[in-house]
Amino acid sequence: MTTAQTPAQSATQSERTAAQLDHPVIDGDGHICEPELVWTQYTRAEFRDRVLQVRTENDCSFLLVEGRGRPGAAAGPAAACIPGGMAPDVQLTWADILPGSYDPAARLVVMDEEGIDQALFFPSIHLLWGDIKDPLVAAETCRAYNNWMSDFCKTDPARLFGMGIIPLQDMPLAIKEAKRLKGLGLRGFLSRPERFNDLALYDPVCDPLWEVAVADDLAVGIHGSFGSAMPSFASQRYPDNIFYEHMIAHPFGQMAVVMDLIAGGVLDRHPRLRVGFFESGLGWIPYWLDRLDEHFEVMGHHTPWLKRRPSEIFSEQCFVSMEADEAKGLSWMLDKGLGHCVLWGSDYPHFDSTYPGAFNEVRETFDAVGGDVAAKVVWQNPRRYLGSS
């Protein structure tokens, strides 16, 4: 990872941050909202009607996937991408998204106001790239997004870091796109917790992808969302209630993929691989690792390829993001000796983020927990996750 400037060294960073902290602050789970130019200027002409995008007609914005719209969705894309946007009776279109979500100069201003020195960015609507069936359309969706994300971060590469997406609908295409990411200056690539075409991430066909990540020092991120058409426990059990789906989509999906990557032997086979699990909270991690360790002890003969205790693997290779108010979950992670695995994410500009004041809120959590936890969570841990390149 590029050596970070301290607040005193960077003319664009806030005086308030420099005055209050003796280390920079990294937002480990920020988001962008994709502007139209991703599917117009950055997408090749023959794909522009089929790539993942937002369309607005008659003052209503809706997702378009492979030329098919979903105007009847329970909440429009803009509602999910604006702080407080899913409040009752709020009518929003994609034109209402905040400039800080798509304009890098505006985002730097937001970061200064919030006391954030550096940020790692994840997609918003492009988190739904798994809904695409055609592998070539998926590949073009990823290519265009990654090129735009690269240009976004080039505005200030010492402060702005991007995660890429890869077309896991087709493994050779996914590997090809993953090999471009280092050259684009992106810090890693994503998978959703759901399975692309029923592909388990522990399948040996994925091993060349993990080898690219290790060779190019790319972090791997698992980041889900609600609203996907991919088969999942949340969407199949609760297809008609957005409250229920959002409630379980993140943690239940992450629990499954933590097991896939650890018990499936991926991290044992690739001990230099770094994986982060985002936007699902902390509280389930200690319980889940205890349960995995118990199964390793009493049923390990069913996973003979697993050489280390699951909790040891997680401790050495995994990271998880926390919400600003998770004092209990953070305490539980510290009790388990996993404080070095926690990142903090603002989730800006999504509907359930705290804005303004996300970092001020998490500082209250750090104060309540005590110790040097703040320096670990907002500085040391995200630097390790992002790597040395």
N, C-alpha and C positions, 0 to 999 in steps of 0.2 A: 504494500500500500504506500502511496505517496506520503512522505513525511508531512504531517499537518502543520500549518502555520498556527502559532498561538494567536489569540485575539489581539494582542499588542502588535503582532507583526502584520496583520491584515488590515488594510485601511478600510475595508468594507464591513468589517465585523463590529458589532455594537459595543460601545463603551460600557454599557451596563454589564455585558457578559465579562468583559475584561476586568471590571472592578470587583465582580462577585466571585469569580472562580479562578482557581489556579491550574485548571486544565480545560481544554476545549470540550464542547458538547457535540456528540454525534447523535442525530436522529436516525435510529436504526430501522425504522419502518415508516417512511413518508411515502406519499403517493403523488402522482401527477394525474391530471385528467387530459386525455388526448384531444388535441385540437383537430379541426377538419383537415388541415394540411397533411396529417399522417396518411389519410386515405385518398387524398387528392394529389398533392405534390410528391409525396414520398413513395406512393404506390404506382407501379407500372400500369399503364392505361388499360391493358387487357384484363386486369384484375379489379379495377376500381369499383365495380358494381357488386363484387362478391366478397371482398375482404370485410372483416369485422369493422363496423362503423356505427355512428349515430346519425340518424336523419331527423329532420324537423319538418313537419307538415301540419298546417292548421293549428299553429301554436302548441303542438304536441311533439315531444322528442321521443324517439324509440330506437331500439337496437335493430340493426340489419345484419344478418349473418347469411352469407352465401346468397344474397339477394332476397332473403325472406325476412320480413319484418315481424316484430313482436309487439304491436301497439297495444295489446290487451294486458300487458304485464301489470302486476299489482302496484309497482312503483316505477316511475320513469327513471332513466339513467341519471338525469340531473339531480333528482331528489336524493339519490344515494351519494352524490359527489359534492354536496354543499353542506357545511356544518348546519345542523338543524333542519336540513332540507326535507326530511320525512315527517315533519310535524303535520297534524291534520289541516286540511284545506289550503296547503301551500301548493301553488301552481308554478312550476319551473320548467324551463327549456334549457337545452344545452348552451344557449347564448348567455345564460345566467351564471355559468361556472366562474369561479374566482380567477382573476389573472394569475395569482400566485400558483395556480395548479397547472398552468401550461406555458407561462412566460418566464424564462429563467431569471431575467432581471427582476421581475416582480417577486419571484420566489426568494431571491436573495434578500429583498427588503423584508419579506415576512420572516425569514430566518433571523435577520438582525433584530427585528421587533420581539421575537420569541426567545432570544438568547441562545440560538442554535448556530453552531459554527460550521458543521458539515452535516450532510443528509444523504441517506441511501434511499433511492426512489424505486417504487414498484408501480405497475400499471393500475388502472381503474377498470375501464371497460375491456381492456385487453387481457384482464384476468379471465375473461370468458373465451379465450382463444381455443379452449378445448371443445367448444360447441361446434367448431368447424369440422365437417366430415371429409372434404376433399383435401388430401395432403398437400397438393400444390397451392391451393388457396391458403391453407394454414401456413405454408412456408413463406408465401408472399406477405401475409399478415405480419409474421414475425420479422421478416427482413425489413419491411417498411418501418415498423415500430422501433426496431433496434437502431436503425439509421437515424431516426428522429431523436431517440433517447440519447444517442451518442452526441448529436449536435447540441441538444439541450445542455448536456453536461460540459461541453467544450466552452461554454460561456465562462465558467470558473472551475476548471478541473481539480483545483485544490479543495473545493468545497462541495461540489455536486457529483454524486456517484450514482450510476444507474445499474439496475439489474435487467438482463435481457430475457426474452422468451424464445423458446425453440419449438419447432413443429413435431411434438412427440407423437403425432398421428402416424409418422413414418420415421423409423429410427435412422436410416441413412441420411434423410433430410435433416433430422435433428442434430446429428453429429456434424454435418456440413455447416449448419448455422452456428453451432456451438464453437466451431473452430474460427469463426469470424469475430467473436466477441472481444477477445483480447485486443485485436487490432483496432476495434472500435472504441477502446478505452472503457468498456463495460466491466463490471466487477464480478459477474456471475450470471447464472441462468436459473429459471424457475421451472417447477412442476406444480400442478395442482395436486391436492390429496387424492382426487378421484383418478381412476385408471383410464388412460387414453387407449381406446380400442381394447379394453380389458387387459392391458399390459401391466404386469406387476413390476415395480422398480427393482425387485431383486432378480428378475429374469436375467440370465447371462447375456442375452442380446443387448442389455443396457451397459455392460461392462466397458465397451469402447467409449461410451459417453462419459462415464466416470473417469476414464483414463485421460480424456481431453481436459476435464476439469482439473485434475491433479497436475497435468503437464503445463497447463496455462495459468495455474494458480487462481482458478475461478471458484468462487463460493457457489454452493447450491442452495436454493431457497425453495421451501414448500409454502405456498401461499394460496389459500382458497378464497372463496367468496360465496355469498348467496346469489341466487338468480341464474345459476348455470343450468343448461339442459343436459349436462353429463349425468349419467346414472350415478346416484349416490343414495346413502341411507336417508339423508335429510330430505332430498327432493322427492324420492319415491314414497317415503312414509308420510310426508306432509306437503303434497303438491299444491294445496290451495290456501295455505296460511303462511304469510311471509314472516310473522312473529316466530312460529315454530321452526320454520326452516332456518332462519338466521340464528336462532338460539343454539342449534346443534350443529350447523354446517361446519363451523370452524373447529371446535374441539374434537368432535367425533371423527371427522376426517383426518385430523392430525394424529389422533391416537392410532388410527389404523396405519398410517404411513410411517410413524415412528417404529411401529412393530415391523413393518415391511423392511425398512432399511437396516434395522438392528438385528432382529431375529432372522431376517432373510439373508444375512451375511454380507451385505454390501459394504458396510463400514469395516468389517474384518478383512475383506478382500482388498479394500482400498484405504489403508490406515491414515493416509494424508488427506483424505476427502473431508471437507468442512460443510456441514449441513445446518441450515437454520429453519426453524419452524415458527411461522409468523401469524400474528393476530388471532391467537387462540387462547391467550391467557397463560398463567403459570400454575394454577392450583392443581391441575390434573397431573403434572409431570411427576412429583414425588410418588403419588399413588401408582401411576402407571409403571414407573421404573421398579418400584417394589414388587409389583405383580409380575413384571417381566423377569426379574431376578428369581422370584419364587418358582416360576415355570422353568427357568434355566436349571435350577437345582433339582427339581423333582421330575421334569419331563425333558431334560436336555438331550436324551437319546433320540428324540424326534427331530432335533436340529444339530446333528453331529458336526456340521460345518461351523457352528458358533463356538469360538475359542475364548472369548472374554465375557465376563458378566455384562448384561445389558447396561447396568448403571455405570460401569467403567467405560464402556464404549461411548455412552452419551456424554460423560464427563470430559472425555478426551477429544471428541470430534463434533459435538452438537451444541447448538445455541437455540434460545427461545426468546421471543419478544414479550415484553410486559406492557400492560396498560398503566396509565399514570397513577391510578388509585389502588394498585394491587399490593398493599402493605402485607396482608396475610400471606399471599402467595409468594412474595419475595422472601419473607421470613422463613417460610417452609423450604424454599430453595436453599437459603443459607444454612438452615439446619441440616440439610442433606449434603452440604459441602459443594453446592452447585452454583454458588454466587458468580463464578467465573464464566458461566454459560448464559447469563441473562443480558439481553439488550433492551433498550427502551425505544418505543416508537410513538411518534405523535399522532399517526394516522391522518394527519392533515392531507386533504381537505374533506374527508368523508363525513357523512351525516352524523356519526356518533363520536367524532373526535372532539376534543376540548380545544376550542379556538375562540378567542385568544386565551393564552395562559397555560398551554399544555405542559411546558417545562416547569413553570412555577408550581403546578400541581404535583408533578412527580418529585420535585425537590421536597415538598412537604412529606411525601411518602418516604423518601430517603432519610429525612430528619427523624421520622417516627421509628424507622428501623435501626438507624444508628450505624456507627462504624464508617469504614471507607467505601461503603457500597456504591455511592454516587460515582466515584472515580472509576470503579469497575464497570458499572452498567452503561454509562454514557461516554466512556473514553477507551478504557483498556480492552474490554470485551469486543466492541464493534471493530476496533482496529485488528484484533486477531481474526475475527470472522472475515473481514475484507481482505486480509492477506497482505503480502509484501509488495505486490506489483503496482 
